[in-house]
Amino acid sequence: MAEIIQRDGTWTFDGDALRLIPGHDKGVSLLRRTLGELTVPLAALAGISFEQGKKSGRLRLRLRDGADPLLQATGGRLAEGNDPYQLVVDADRYGVAEYVVDEVRSALFLDQVPPDAVDRYLLPGPAVPLSVSAGDGTAGFDGEHVRLEWNWKTEDAKAAAGARTLALADIEAVEWHPAAGLENGCLRFTVRNAPTKAPPKYDPNSVELWGFKKDPLMALIAAAVQARLPHPAASPAAEPPQDRPPAALPAPAPALEDDHDALLRRLRELGELHKSGVLTDEEFTLAKQAILKRM
């Protein structure tokens, strides 16, 4: 067994899997502490490296593409400090770090683990239920439904319809983007039969993020949902024979009845946003059609 214990965390390798435990040091990110202990099977690894520095070094795991729903949902956009597959190593423990690297590489070679992509998740994703408040709302996920609730900072045009509940069966994709520079981030859900190009500020299926401390926790919501969606690289289901009708899709969950006055207010607000140039012609048309269908 190979083990390295640092203020940043502890990594233990038993020949079959790496156990990653975040440290209790104040420099350990909120995301890593919330995510907690991870067990990474050897089959999920594409490689491991160690980079030395003057005062500290860094162990890095490289996972096979498609093995982890967290990396799939965040698309490599996690900041270095939030990446659970990195460990800061003190200078006096460089020898131990190199030993861990040698042990993992030897196991990958002996087990002939290929570094190529996989078509199923090899890690389970964050445990549910989960609830995170950040940006202009709160997102919760219980394994079957996503619940989006808005706060006082939410744009009226988005908050007017109230909280939303999205069935997992109706979600086609999920993505998380951090705020970068002057551009805000988001947690966005793509819902079947309800595409939108509206900015997250006005998209009722998105939580807008502004770059504050809890923003990265929304990535855990994204990962938990991603783990339960079909894998992007999975083989598509066979097409039904032409002489047989395709199987009926599950009926979408009935939408909550919207207050008629609230919908009229939303139409007026959308018109003002379109007139002022915030919404493009296409975005305004899509948003208006969505509201008219509810009236």
Sequence and secondary structure as in RCSB ss.txt:
>XXXX:A:sequence
MAEIIQRDGTWTFDGDALRLIPGHDKGVSLLRRTLGELTVPLAALAGISFEQGKKSGRLRLRLRDGADPLLQATG
GRLAEGNDPYQLVVDADRYGVAEYVVDEVRSALFLDQVPPDAVDRYLLPGPAVPLSVSAGDGTAGFDGEHVRLEW
NWKTEDAKAAAGARTLALADIEAVEWHPAAGLENGCLRFTVRNAPTKAPPKYDPNSVELWGFKKDPLMALIAAAV
QARLPHPAASPAAEPPQDRPPAALPAPAPALEDDHDALLRRLRELGELHKSGVLTDEEFTLAKQAILKRM
>XXXX:A:secstr
 EEEEETTEEEEE SSEEEEEE  STTS HHHHHH  EEEEGGGEEEEEEE  SSEEEEEEEE TTS HHHHHHT
T S GGG TTEEEEEGGGHHHHHHHHHHHHHHHHHTT   S  SS SS  S SSEEEEETTEEEEE SSEEEEEE
 TTS HHHHTT  EEEEGGGEEEEEEE  BTTB EEEEEEETT    S TTT TTEEEE S TTGGGHHHHHHHH
HTTS  TTS       TTS               HHHHHHHHHHHHHHHHTTSS HHHHHHHHHHHHHH 
